[in-house]
Amino acid sequence: MQIIKAHKYGGPEVLLREEKARPQARGKQLCIQIMASSVNQSDLHLRRGQNLLCRFKNGIIKPRRMAVPGLEFAGKVHSVGPQVTAFKAGDRVMAYSGAGFGGYAQFQCLNENEVIVKMPENLNYLEAACLPYGALAAWHLIEDLSLKDQKVLICGAAGSVGNYALQLCQNAGAEITVVSRRNNHAWLKKLGAQKCLDYREENFWESPQSYDLIIDAWGQIKAKDAQRVLHPEGQFRTVSKMKSRASQAKLQKLADLIAAGKIQVFLDSVFPWEEVQKAHRKAESGEKAGHIALKISPNWNPKPHYN
Ligand SMILES: NC(=O)c1ccc[n+]([C@@H]2O[C@H](COP(=O)([O-])OP(=O)(O)OC[C@H]3O[C@@H](n4cnc5c(N)ncnc54)[C@H](OP(=O)(O)O)[C@@H]3O)[C@@H](O)[C@H]2O)c1
């Protein structure tokens, strides 16, 4: 099978194709033929070897383990291990492999108890590959809160985490203000934002508004800034301080919300995986609204490397 691997830390050009033996499903494992994955901030961090913690985990000088990006993917169950009970060959599934990454590959094995569920009928593979990471993070940010009629400010609402945070808050009956570039405002209003602010045009930390909840889906808001427009009893939640608590049960709840038409997946763009470097450049440009999907081709004509 073919995989895409970061051969060293650096720009999109370090992502190269490679041949590897197809994994075999054993015990409780499913072998999934991957049809689509996505490009997320975590994939960019992995590829760049962005910080010391990341290098400590993945290799100080060059990436060793986890060098195949793609922490979420969708595909078809190709084969199952002898102890698998909940899935069968042919099932359409979506998965979050989290810190294990591995979605930029034609096949991947996961244990049936990991964060993997059957896809809702109303999603295609590209959409399903763009749900788990952002929606699970958004869910973690608000799962314990009661948001009916609460005034919520969402920073980074057009991003992979932010657009799901917006949809979940809208379902919960919150009164929502979003922060995003102006060209995203019409789309975010359709998703349920009552008011839209552009971070390039105004300093909203100076405004007389006060919010019950501030969600930082961008990951770089300072708590001391948020406090200035936060109700004294209000809460500040940020993706940067969040420990992932992804589970199969939570992903199933999100799949049920998709099936019920309560949340949707918004694709900004789709790239064939031969153009993975271009897809990463697009993600780095910041010029996106929603998700970047990567189509993993089963009929790929293998070449040793990108030029
Ligand atoms: N801890 C965890 O488990 C976890 C899980 C998921 C994500 N994360 C982190 O969450 C962060 C966001 O991830 P993502 O995948 O959603 O990223 P993304 O899709 O690239 O979205 C980032 C958003 O940030 C917004 N933004 C950029 N500059 C801004 C500014 N100056 N002020 C306000 N907003 C600004 C952008 O808004 P515009 O599009 O309007 O420019 C964009 O929509 C990353 O740091 C990621 O590592 C953490």
The ligand as an ORCA input file, in Angstrom:
! r2SCAN-3c Opt
* xyz 0 1
  N      -6.325     20.376     22.645
  C      -6.994     19.692     21.731
  O      -7.414     18.549     21.925
  C      -7.266     20.356     20.415
  C      -8.138     19.751     19.524
  C      -8.404     20.383     18.338
  C      -7.760     21.605     18.054
  N      -6.882     22.135     18.919
  C      -6.204     23.430     18.618
  O      -7.200     24.372     18.283
  C      -6.656     25.365     17.433
  C      -7.583     25.593     16.249
  O      -7.612     24.424     15.446
  P      -8.457     24.347     14.113
  O      -8.086     23.061     13.485
  O      -9.877     24.649     14.358
  O      -7.785     25.550     13.277
  P      -8.331     26.261     11.963
  O      -9.326     25.427     11.268
  O      -7.109     26.713     11.235
  O      -9.100     27.519     12.546
  C      -8.444     28.528     13.251
  C      -9.355     29.757     13.276
  O      -8.652     30.778     14.009
  C      -9.107     32.008     13.507
  N      -8.158     33.108     13.713
  C      -6.986     33.332     13.085
  N      -6.415     34.458     13.542
  C      -7.258     34.975     14.490
  C      -7.232     36.135     15.320
  N      -6.196     37.001     15.288
  N      -8.264     36.320     16.177
  C      -9.309     35.455     16.231
  N      -9.391     34.334     15.450
  C      -8.377     34.106     14.594
  C      -9.335     31.805     12.019
  O     -10.427     32.623     11.701
  P     -10.687     33.206     10.221
  O     -10.892     31.993      9.362
  O     -11.896     34.018     10.380
  O      -9.455     33.976      9.831
  C      -9.652     30.314     11.904
  O     -10.996     30.071     11.576
  C      -5.259     24.874     17.030
  O      -4.313     25.546     17.800
  C      -5.306     23.402     17.391
  O      -4.034     22.889     17.688
  C      -6.634     21.564     20.099
*
